[in-house]
């Protein structure tokens, strides 16, 4: 994928993520406030307060994403580089070989039991 394509795809993903997070925060506040109003008999007051808290939480998420306070999403190229740089240790390779040999032995034992 070219760099130009990946930029608009990442921007679209970020925008959709922010929109759904904002909507979820507002909806959660609304329904939680509605539930508490029904349980406590306080009318629309808790629903309004909780919905405003949801709006504030959504705006805070947007602010953090816009000004880099949240955790940044890694670039596609960086992820590919990290994957290419990874080399398993000799111990890990040896452990995998031993596990492979044990599996072969177990398969032989299973075949021997089925033939009997």
C-alpha positions in Angstrom: 0.0 0.0 0.0 1.4 3.4 -0.9 2.0 6.0 1.7 -0.6 8.3 0.3 -3.3 5.6 0.5 -2.3 4.6 4.1 -2.6 8.2 5.3 -6.2 8.7 4.3 -7.1 5.2 5.5 -5.6 5.9 8.9 -7.3 9.3 9.0 -10.6 7.7 8.2 -10.1 5.1 10.9 -9.2 7.7 13.5 -12.3 9.8 12.5 -14.6 6.8 12.8 -13.0 5.8 16.1 -13.5 9.2 17.6 -17.1 9.4 16.3 -18.1 6.1 17.8 -16.3 6.8 21.1 -18.0 10.1 21.4 -21.4 8.7 20.6 -20.9 5.8 23.0 -19.9 8.1 25.8 -22.9 10.3 25.3 -25.3 7.3 25.0 -23.8 5.6 28.1 -24.3 8.8 30.1 -27.9 9.2 28.8 -29.0 5.6 29.6 -27.2 5.5 32.9 -28.8 8.8 33.9 -32.2 7.5 32.7 -31.7 4.3 34.8 -30.7 6.2 37.9 -33.7 8.6 37.5 -36.1 5.7 37.3 -34.5 4.1 40.4 -34.2 7.2 42.5 -37.3 9.1 41.2 -35.3 12.3 40.5 -36.9 13.1 37.1 -34.7 14.2 34.2 -32.0 15.7 36.4 -29.6 12.8 36.6 -30.1 12.0 32.9 -29.0 15.5 32.0 -26.1 15.5 34.4 -24.8 12.1 33.2 -25.4 13.0 29.5 -23.3 16.2 30.0 -20.6 14.1 31.7 -20.7 11.8 28.6 -20.3 14.8 26.3 -17.4 16.0 28.4 -15.7 12.6 28.3 -16.2 12.5 24.5 -14.7 16.0 24.1 -11.7 15.0 26.3 -11.1 11.9 24.1 -11.2 14.1 21.0 -8.8 16.7 22.6 -6.3 14.0 23.6 -6.3 12.5 20.1 -6.0 15.8 18.4 -3.2 17.1 20.4 -1.2 13.9 20.9 -1.9 13.3 24.6 -3.3 9.8 23.9 -1.2 6.9 22.8 -0.2 7.4 19.2 -1.1 4.8 16.6 2.1 3.3 15.1 2.8 3.9 11.5 2.4 1.0 9.1 6.0 1.1 8.1 7.2 1.0 11.7 5.2 -2.1 12.3 6.7 -3.8 9.2 10.2 -2.9 10.3 9.7 -4.3 13.8 8.4 -7.5 12.3 11.4 -7.8 10.0 13.9 -7.0 12.8 12.5 -9.8 15.1 14.8 -12.8 15.3 14.0 -15.6 17.7 16.7 -16.6 20.2 18.6 -19.9 19.9 16.9 -21.1 23.0 13.5 -20.5 21.5 14.5 -22.3 18.3 15.8 -25.3 20.3 12.7 -25.4 22.4 10.6 -25.5 19.3 12.7 -28.3 17.8 12.3 -30.4 21.0 8.6 -29.8 21.0 8.4 -30.9 17.4 10.3 -34.1 18.3 8.0 -34.8 21.2 5.0 -34.4 19.0 6.4 -36.9 16.5 7.0 -39.4 19.3 3.4 -38.9 20.5 2.0 -39.3 17.0 4.0 -42.6 16.7 2.6 -43.8 20.0 -0.9 -42.9 19.0 -0.6 -44.8 15.7 0.8 -47.8 17.6 -2.2 -47.8 19.9 -4.7 -47.5 17.1 -3.1 -50.5 15.2 -3.3 -52.7 18.3 
